[in-house]
């Protein structure tokens, strides 16, 4: 079986909810997979669970050299993939001529663009930041064009941010693991329980969603929020005293804790501002919701409407207070069975088109024809 090395930009104990199912589990049926993580605490190389290598943070700029020093023979590897980090990619490409492996680059999310747009939302963006981004984008494009294959989360992500990339592209979107579906816990209350998971900041404008709830003439709803910054969340909620009693704030520490919370909800919340950064891919939270057959409220954009049908497998609306309010009122007035049916339809749709097992098989085919 051919060997495949995946050099991540991730720390050892990070929650690898995408890497685990796709690379460790399903792609491992097609290749012998090894995954490289980095550690801020360990000073020496470590092989872990026969699946991964752990390198000290200091080796991040020259991982190939560091692995070779620890007995890893790159003559055995047919493929080396790099996740997000172009400094690592530069080193992997430099060593390619010596080792004759094929190189893949995985772009999971344009983090630099996200930071730039967050800074803009916070009025911190400078002209120098814009120039610096253009220079880095040019450099990244040249590096990716030296690769054998490019693996973005969506084709739109490539077209929006790296439109001059010419190398072969295979899209790897966020998906669900068909073997890890959560049972939805039906609560006994009459209220509809809405759940939001993930980052809250000015760029995501979650106040617009809370403002929509604030205008609903009903108290038959709960809003469950799990965010990494409960203090920021509580400060945001305090601006809406009329619905404070309807909001519960959580801080799920692990992916399993998060999925257990989601399973207690009825509807997921994922409306995001209508900007390229959010429109270019499906948020991971949406896949988390549907893994429990929890139907989701999303922004009506090209990406979401290509997957979900409004009022059948999810709910799509424009990102403004009145549109969101109308959609929420519609959902609150549905029966539990009607809500459940939408969730089941959405989960079935994702199992058909966004299934890690199927994506891994398609990726293996693409790699084998390089």
Beta strands, then each sheet from edge to edge (+ up, - down):
strand 1: 3-11
strand 2: 32-39
strand 3: 46-48
strand 4: 52-56
strand 5: 77-83
strand 6: 102-107
strand 7: 149-152
strand 8: 192-197
strand 9: 221-226
strand 10: 247-250
strand 11: 267-270
strand 12: 295-299
strand 13: 315-317
sheet 1: 3+ 4- 2- 1- 5- 6- 7-
sheet 2: 10+ 9+ 8+ 11+ 12+ 13+
end
